[in-house]
Amino acid sequence: MAPVKFGVGQSVLRKEDDALIRGKGRYTDDYTPAAALHALVLRSPHAHAKFKLDATKARALPGVAAILTPDDVKDLGGLPCLFNLPDEPFTGPPYPILARDVVRHVGDAVAFVVAETVEQARDALEAIEVEWTPLPAVVGLVNAVKKGAPQVWPDHTGNVLFDTSIGDKKATEAAFAKAHAVAEISIVNPRIVTNYMETRAVVCEYDAKRDHLTLTIGSQGSHRLRDILCQNVLNIPVEKMRVICPDVGGGFGTKLFPYREYALAAVAARKLKKTVKWTAERADHFVGDAQGRDNVTTARMALAEDGKFLGMDVDLMGDMGAYLSTFGPYIPHGGAGMLPGLYDLQAFHCRVRTVFTNTVPVDAYRGAGRPEAAYVVERLVDAAARKLGMAPDAIRRKNFIQPKAMPYKTATGKIYDSGDFAAHMKRAMDVAEWKEFPRRAKAAKKQGLVRGIGLGTYVEVCGTMGEETAQVRLDSDGDITILIGTQSSGQGHQTAYAQIVAEQFGIAPERVHIHQGDTDEIATGLGTGGSSSIPSGGVSVERATRTLGTNLKDIAADVLETGAGDLEFSDGAIRIVGTDRTVSFADLAKRAGADPSKLTASSTFSSADGTYPNGTHIAEVEIDPSTGVIHVVNYVIVDDFGVTLNPLLLAGQVHGGTMQGIGQALMEAAVYDATDGQLVTGTFMDYALPRAADGPSIKFETHNVPCKTNPLGVKGAGEAGAIGSCPAVVNAIIDGLYRDYGIGHIDMPATAERVWMAIENSRRVHRM
């Protein structure tokens, strides 16, 4: 009998929050074993330079235990890139644990200092003598591909890693040849810094007797880190390392990767036979952690006279930075596969180039290519509507893939299994009172303000990380323990998985205990990324729980002397249907002679097809033309996530992602000096993050159509807010600016200065 109070679909409060809000969370930096040494990284002040390093004086300073230089780690493997093109394999440059002879971005690591205290390590850091010989640097995609641009890597002519294409070029050219009109945009998706609340940290303990390392790391997954560090970098058996992930304060994709400091801490701990701890300062984060986005795209849409889309042609460049991070090249290439969006496009072609620059490496950030794709196609669709004089909703409705066409194979090979795109757009428009917008715009104009309203529809693919295994166990006290290789970084896994168990067993979430992030305790795991935890891990938990339930009914049938088919679960016990005869879980666990193997069950699930969440964002903005300041005054989201596991958790994920998108749309950008490659926005004094006052009160609903390829019917939800928000906000800004000033383009971030300048330029043109 499914429980009402705690099961799937219920707004169960997060069970993990009590400890966190009381300051009882356990993050990596909270863990400092006795006699731990402290480490700092010496980073390059130059974007591109040759260097020679002398640490002799620094090593002699009080408290200094070790200084690792490039010579000390020359036998280590580099950080690997785990993506390659299937048909056109490329060879990337090395990503050394410490740069050797040449640095290629500001923040490039050149030495690792270990001392008794952080203060002593800092003194030693400053005492290292480095002779720098600056080299020409290149910043920005457009600059990097210019003829004669400084070369980041000699073996990659023109700074290009690969230049490839997807889709059908011939069919696309034919579509454009018969077009009534062509809409075109050229847009920048700016580079952004992945600012999570908890900076990265690692504590490495070494057991000399076993020649064994234990790394405590704030990461998005322990197993992947262990395997890469052991097999690719340190060249040791995986049995020689344990990785533990405690509480993690945010990840957004960027904590999924291995980083240099983890390997350096391991080398230092083995060398010194002591515990080594490193915690990133925020300045380390700005120049030492992978950054996100950074695309330049030109896109064209071939249009029939009635507004039907005939074909889409895209030229996309993605900035890789100076090195290839773990999934870096996949982001623009994989994202390009989602460029057709929600639309019935029969002809599609995209050229994809990945480019090196003298900047911090770029990798997955919330959405990882799908936000970039949605931004392109939704900006282009609005441009197409203006080109033909159509309403933005009308042109979308005309070109949406219809529900009856599902499953639908896109021109890039993606198979959408389910969805009703026009329905969620209509509902969002109704909630946003779209038809009443002209009245609100007129009222704003009387106050000297400009109002705009914008749509951002989206579809993404997620839940494709691979196999995830869950083990569900009945404990001696009657509680349930789940062992799983996913890793929570704030999403609420403790609550979500407990609800899946509650759905079958009728047991309160407090009696379900989730164990994640320990490679010794949990055999396998892919960590958490790509909105995969519930679509994959949730299915594994549900199936393992169901198997355990069958086992427990078999045991209970013997105890209650009845058939297993006559039994049901109720409030942490098993009873005979229609009677008060029960046996508790605790009694079952302790029953003499019970087969211990029946008290545990496991299941593995992999979603090769992925899931395709989709939805509509509507933003309404108010612009002050005298200052360029923008306020988001109304925001509506209607999403299709297949099945809602917990409305509270879901809303939290959507709200958080949406605010990240609003931040990118209005204020966030990593700015590098074009001449010397310095990161100008390297602190919170210069890099703007959205605050509560920068966001609206969000109206959020679901219009779910269950996923047909996922056993739970769910579609991943963790990244969706960041995907639909940028195009909705920017389309709203352009809607207002175009109506009043004829301005049809503005790039993110739409800062007050940028908007004000666009308005003034428009006024100047009209005065001429």
N, C-alpha and C positions, 0 to 999 in steps of 0.2 A: 504494500500500500504506500503510494508516494506521499511524502509528508507535505504539508501545506506551508509550514512556517519557514523552513530552511532550504528548501529544494531549489531546483533550477527555475529561474524566472523571478525569484524573490529578491527584494532589496535588502539583503542581509548586510549589516554593518561590517566593516573591515575588522576582522579579529586581530590583525597585526598592529592596529593603530594604538592600542592602549599603551604598549611598551614604548612605542616611538614618541608619542606625545609627552610621556613622562620622563623622557631622556634616558630610557633604559635600552635603547637600541645598541647594537654591537657592530660598529663599522670597523674597517681595517685600521684606521688611525687610532681607534680606541685600544688597539691591541699592541702593547709594548712589553715583550718579555723582559725579565730582569737581565741586566748587562747587555741589552741590545745596543749595537752600534748604529749610528745614523749617517745617512748618505745624501749627497747632493750631486747634481749633474752640472758640469761646465758646458755651456752652450755657446754656439757661435754668435757673435754680434754682427756678422756679415752674411749677406744673402749668397755670396759666391766668393770664395777665396781659397788660395793655397795657404797651408799653415805648417809650422813646425812647433812642437810642444816640448817643454822642459819642466818636469815636475820635481826636480831634485830638491829645491828649497822648500817646496810645499810639503814634501814627504817628511821633512825634518821638524815640522812644527809640532807643538805639544798636542797630544791626543789623537794624532792622525794614525789610523791603523793601516790604511791602504789607499792608493790612488791607481785606478785602472785607466790606462791609456790605450790608444789603438794597438800598440804592440802587444799588450797583455791579452787582447781578445781577437787577435788576428786569425786564430785557428777556429773560431766559432763560425757557424753558418749565419747567414743574414736572415732578416725577417722575410718570409716568403709571401708571394702573391698567389692566391689560391684560385685565380680565374685565368682562363685563356680562351681564345676564340676557337670554336670547334673545327672550323674549316680553314682558318688562316692563323695558325699558331704564331705567337710573337715571343721574343726573348726580351725580358725586361732587364734593367740594370740592377746591380747589387744594392741591397739595403742593409749596410753593415751595422753591427751593434754599436760601434763607435766609428764616426767618419774617419777615414784615413787619408791624409795628405790634402784632401780638398773637402770643403763644406759647400753645401748646395742650397741651404736656406737659413734664414735667421732662426736660431734655436736648434740647429743641427748639433747633436751631442758629440763631444770630443773627449771628455774625461768623466770619470765617476769617482767621487771622493768619499771615503768612509772614515769616520772619526767617532770619538766617544760621545760628543755632543753635536747638535746641529750648528751651534755657534763655532765650534772648532772646525767643523767641515766647511763652513762658509769662509773662515779665515784662510784655510788651505786652498779653497777654490780661487780666492782672489790672489793667492801667492803663486799660482801656476803661471809660468811664463810662456806666452804664445806669440810667435812672430807671424803676423798675418800679412798676406800679399793679396789685396783685393783683386777680383776678376770682374769682368762685365757681367751683369745680372739681367735677367729678363723677367718681367712681371706682366701678367695679363695674357689671356688666350690670343687675342688679336695681335698683340705685339710679338708673341712667341712664334707665330707662323709667318711673320713677315720675312722677306728675303734679307739676309744679312743679320738676322737677330742673333744675339749671344746664344751659344749652345749650352744647354744644361748637361747633356751627355754627348760625347763625341760620336758614339755609335748610333745615335738617333737623329739623323739629318732632319733639319727643319723643326726639331723638337717634337716630332710626331712619333708616338708609340705605334699606333695602328690607324689606318685609314680604310674603313670597310663600309659596307652598306647592307641594309636589310630591305626586304620588299621586292617589288617588281618594277624596275625602272622603266621598261618598255611600255607596260600597261599604264603607268602613271603619266608618261609623256603623251600617250594617246589620249588620256582623259583631259589633259590640259589643252591639247590641240583642238578639242571640240567644245571647250568651255565658253559659256556666255560671258563670264567675268572671272577675275582672279583676285582673291584677297591675299595680302601678304603682310607679314610682321617680321621684325627683327628685334629680338628681346634678349636681355641679360637676366639670368638667374644668379644673383650675387653670391659670393662665397660668404659663409657664415661660420661662427665659432659655436661648437656644441657645448654650451655652458650648463652642466649639471651641478646640483648643489654640492655633492661630495666630489672633490678632486680625486684623481687616481692615487693609489698607494699600494705598497707591497711590503710584507714582512717575510723574510726568508730565514728559516731555521735549518741548521745542518746537523745531522746525526752522524758523527765520524765513524762510529762502530758499524753502522749499516751503510755508510756512504749514501745517505738518503737526505733529500731536500723536502721541506714542507714550506710551501708558499701560501700565505694568506693574502688574497687580492680582492679588491672591490671590482668585480668583473660581471659580465653578462653570461658567463659560462666557464666552468672549471675544466671540463674535459678537453675542449678544443685548445685552450691555453697550454695545458699540460702536454698534449701530444705535439703541438708545434714547437714548444720550447725544447722538449726532449729530442724529438726526431729531426727537426730542421735546424736548430740553433746549437744546443749543448751537445748533441750527439751522444746521448745516454739513453738506456732503456727507460720506458715510461714507468716501470716498476720502481725506479729510483726517485720518483717525485710524487708528492701528494699536493694537490691544489685545493684550498678551502676558500669558498666565497661566503663571507658573513652577510650582514645587512649591506645593501648597496643603495646609495643615495642618487639614483638616476643613472641612466645609461644612454638611451636614445640611439643605440647602434654603435656609438663611439667607444664604449667599453667592451665591445665584443672581441676586439683584436688583441693580439700580443704586442707588447711595446718593449722598447730597448731596456727600460729600467728593470723589468722582471728578470731578464737574462743577466743583467749586470749584478743585481742583488744575489742571484744564485752563484755566479762566479766568485763574487767577493766572500760570500758565506762559506763556500767550500775552501777557498784559499785561506781564510782566517780561522775557520772552524768555530765561527761565532755567528750569532743572529744579526742580520743586517736589515734595517728598516729605512724605507724611502717614502716620503709623502710629498706629492706635488703641491707647490704653491700655485696660486692662481696664475702667476706669470709663467710658470712652467706649462700650465695647461694651454695658454694662448699660443705658445710656439712649439709645444711638444706633443700635443694630441691631434689626431686626424681632424681635419675640418670638413665642412660639408658644402654640397651644391656646386656652384661655380660653373655654369654653362653659358655659352653664347649660341643662340639658335636663330636661324632664319627659316620660316615656314610659310608655305603657300597652299591655298585651297582653291581647286578648280570648281566653279559653281555653274549650275544650270540656271536658266532664267527664273525658274520657280523656287530657287533656293536649295535644290537638292545638291548634296556634295558628290562630285564626280571623282575627285582624286586629291591626294594630299602628298606634298613633296617637302622634305625637311632636310636642312643641313645643320648638324648638331656637332658642337665642339665641347669636350669636357676637359677641364683642367685637372691633371693628376698631381700637381705639385712637383716636388723634386724627386720623390721616390714613389714606388708602387706600394701602397698600403694593401692590406690583406685582400679586400674585394674591390679596390679602387677602380680598375678598368671595367668591372662589371656594371657599375652604377649607370653611366651613360648608355652603355650598350643594352643592358637589360631594361632600363627605363624606356629606351626607344621602342621596345616591343609593346608598350602601353600607349603610344602616341595616338592610335585611332580612337581612344576614349570610348564613349558610349555610342558611337556613331556607325552607321552602316556604310562603311567605306570599302569599296571593292578594289580600288587602285591606291596603292601606298608605296612610297619609297623614302628611305632615310639614309643619308650619308652620315657616318659616325666617325669622328676623329677624337683621339685622346692625345693630350698635349702636355709636355713637361714645361714647368716654369720653376723659377727659383723661389718657391714658397713651400709652406708646410704641406705635407701630403694630404690628399682628399680621399675620403672613404664614405661609408654608409652613415647617413644621418636621417633620422625618423622619416621613413618612406623610401629612401634609397633609390632615387631615379623615378619613382612614380609621382612624387609631387612635381618634379621638373616636367614630366610628360603632361600631366594634367594642366599645369600652368600654360604650356605651349598651346595645346589644342583648345583650351577654353578662351585664351586671349585671341586665338585665330578665329574661333567661331563668332565671337563678338565683332571682330573686324569684318567678317563675312556678312554679318547682319547689317552693319553700317553700310557696307558696300552696296547691298541690294535694297536698302531702305526697309528692312524687315525688323520686327521686334525680336529681341534676343531669345525669348522663350519660344516664339513661333518657329524660328529656324532650327532650334534644337528639337522641338517636337517633330518637325518634318523629317529629321535625319536620325532620330533615335532608333536603335535596334528594337524591334518589337518583341514582346514576350513570346508570341507564337513562333518566333524564329529561334528560340532557345532549344537545344544548345547551339550557340552561334560561334563559328570559327572566324576570327578576325583575319585581316590581311597579313598580320604578323604571326599568325599561328596560335594565338591564345583562344581558348574555348570557354566562353561564358556559359555557365550552366543554368543560371536563373537570374531573374530580375524584372522589374517593371519600372523603367526609368522615367517615363512620362508621369507615372503616378506619384513618385516621390517629389518630382519637380512641381507638380500641381499642388500637392499638399504644402510644400514649403512656400509657394507663392500665396496660398490662402492664409497661412499663419502669418506671413510677412505683410499681409494686406497690400499686395502688389498693386491691385487696381486703384487703391486710394493714394498711391505714391504721388501722382501729379498734384494733388491737393496739398500734400506735405511739402513738396518742392516749392510750390507757389508761396506757401506761408514762410518758408525759410528765406526765400528771395526778398520778401518784404523786410526781413531783418538784415539784409546784406550778406546772406550766406548762400552757398551753393549745395544742393543735395544731389546725391547720386545713388543709384541702386544697381546691384550687380549680381549675376548668377555665376556660380561655379559648380558644375556637375562633374562627377568623377567616377571612375572605376579603377580598382587596383588589383593586383594579384599578390597574394600572401599565403603564408602557411606552407612554404615549400622548403623548409630547412632540411628535411630528411626524416629518418626514423627517430622516434622518441619512445622510450620504454618506461612504463610505470610499474612499480611493485606496490601492492596494497596488502597490508598485514594486520591481522587481529592481534592486539597486545594482550598480555595477561590480565590487565585491569579492565578489559572490554573496550578500550579505546582503539582507534584505527590509526595506523601510521602509513603514510605514502612516501615512497622513495622515488624521486624523479629527477632527471637531468636538466630540466629547465632551470632558469634562475630569475627570481623576482628582483627588479630594481625599482619597485614602487607600484607595480601594477595591481597587487592584491592576490597573488597566487594562493596564499594561505587560506583566503576566504573562498576563492573560486573553486579550487579543487575540493574543499570541504563541502561545498554545496552539491557537487556531483555525487559525493559519497552519501550526503544527506538525502538526496533524491531517491536512492535505493534502500538505504538502511534506516532512515528516520532517526538519525543520530545528530545531536546538536553539533554545530561547527567547532565548538570548544573541545570536543572529544576527538577531533581529527587533527593529526599532527603531520605537517609537511616537512620533509627533509630534502634539501637541495644543496648543491654547491660543495660537494666533498667527494673527490675522486676515489677515496678509500672506501667510503660507505656506499656509494652509488656506482654501479659498474660502467654505465654508459650515459652519454648525454650530449646534446647539441647546444645547450645553452638556450638563451632567449633572444630572438631577433626575427624580423620579418613577420611580426604578428602571428607567430607560430605556436605559442604556448597552449592556448585553448584549442585551436583547430587540430593540433597534433597531440600535445600532451593531454589535453582534456579527453580526447577519444581514448587514449591509452588508459587513463584513470577510470573512465566509465566502464571500459571492457574488463579491466582487471577487477574492479569492484563487483561487476556482475558475476565473474567467475568465482570470486571469493564467496559471494552470496550463495551460489549453488553449492559450494563446498560446505558452508555453514549449515545450510538446510539439510544436507545429508547427515551431518553430525547430530543436528537437532532432532531429526526424524527418529534416530535411535534412542535419544534421551526421552522424547515424548511418546515413543512407540506409535508412530503414525507414518503416513507417507509424506515424502518431501513436497508433493503437490498440494498437500493440505495446509502448508505453512505460509506465513507472511511475516515481513519485518515490521516492527512497531517500536519506535522509541528506544533503540539500542537493545532490542530483544527479538526473539522469534517466538511466535505463538501459533497455535492452531486456529485457523480461521473460524470466527464465530464463537470462540470460547475465551476463557480467561487463563487457559493453560499456556504458560510461557517458560522459556529458558533464556536467561540473560546472556549477552555476549561474553561477559566475564566468566560465567559458569561454563560456557562452551570452550573458552580458551583453556580453562583449568581441568576440563574433564579428563579423568585418567583414561589412558588408552587411546585418546584421540590422536589421529595421524597428524604430526606437526606440519607436514607438507600441505595439509588442507587448510592451515591457518594463514597461508600466503598465496597470493596469485599475482601474476604479472601479464602484461600485454604490451605489444609493440604496434605502433601505427605510423605510417608514412603517407603523406598526401602528395602523391606525384602530380596530381592535377592542380593542386592549390585551390584557394577559394577566391572569389571575386566580390568583395564588398563594394558598394556603390552608394551614391547619394547626391543630395543637392545642398549647397550652402548658398544662402542669400545674405548679402551685407548691404546695409544702408549707411551711407556716410554723410557727414556735414563738413563742408570746407569753408574756411574763412579766407576769402581771396586777398584780404589785406595782409595776412601773415602766412598763408599756406598751411596753417594748422588743420589737421583732419581729426575728426571725432567719429568713431564708429557708434552710431546711435541705435542701431537695431541689427540683430543677428539671428538668423534662423537656420537650423540644420534638420534635415530629414534624411535618415540613413537607412540602408538595407544591410543589416548584419546577419541575416538568415534566422538566427534564434538568439534571444537575449538571455544570457546566463544570469547576470545580476545587473539590474538597471542602474544602481548607484555606481558600481565599478565602471560600467560602460560610459555613463555620463562623465565621470572623472577623466577617463581616457580621452574622450572626444573633446571635452573642454580644454584639457591640457594641450593636446595637439593643435587645436584651433588657435589658442593663444600663441603658440610657437609660430604658426603661420601668419598671424596678425603681426607679430614682432618682425618677421622677415619682410612682410609687405610694407611696413611703415617705417622701420628704424634700423634693422640689423644689417650690418655689412662688415666683413673683414677687409679693411683697406690697407693696401701695400703701397709704399712710395715707389713710383714708377722708375726712378733713377737709381736708387740703391737697394730696393727690395726690403726696406724696413717695414715691419708691421706697425702702421700708424695707430691702429685701434687695438693696442695690446693690453689694455686694462679696462676696468669698468668705468674709468673716467672718460674713456673715448668710445667704448663699444656699448651701444644702447641695447638694453633688454627691456621687454615690456613689463610694466607693473600692473597691478590690479586696475588702476584708474585708466589704463590704456585700452582696456577691453570692455565690451558691453555685457549686459546680462543676456546670456545665450538661451534661446528657446530651442530645445532639442527633443526630437521625436524619432521613432523608428517606423519604417514601413517595410517590415521584414518579409522576404520571400525565402523560405528555407533552401539552403544549399543542397543540391542534389548529389554532390560528390563527397560530402562530409557526413559521416554517420550520425553526428549530433545535429546536423543542419546548420552549424555555425559558420560564419565568415569572419575572418580576423578583423579586429577593430582598433588595435593599438596605434596605428599610424594614420588612420583615415582623417582625423581632424586636421593634420598638417598638410593633407593633400588637397582638400577642397577649399581651404581658407584663402590661400594666396590669390588664386584667380578670382574668387568672389570679391575680395576687398579691392584689388586693382581694377577689376571691371567696374565696380561701383564708382571708384574715383574717376575713371575715364568717362563713365556715363555722365557724371556731373560736369566735368571739364569740357567734354565734347559739346554738350547741349549749350553751355554758356559761352565757350571760347573757341570751339572748333578744334580742341586739342584731342587727338586720337591716339596718343601714345605717351606713356611715361614708364620708366623702369623702376623696379624695386631697388632699394627701399624708397617709397614715396614720402620722403622727408618733407618737412615744412618748407625748407629752403628750395628743394627741387620743385615742389608744386608752385611755390610763389614765383620762381624764375620762369616756369612754363607759362604761367598766367601773364606775367609782365612781358615776355617775348611775344605772346599772342596779341596783347594790347598794342605793342609797338608796331607789329606788322599791320594791324588794322588801321593804325594812325597814318601809316605811310601812303 
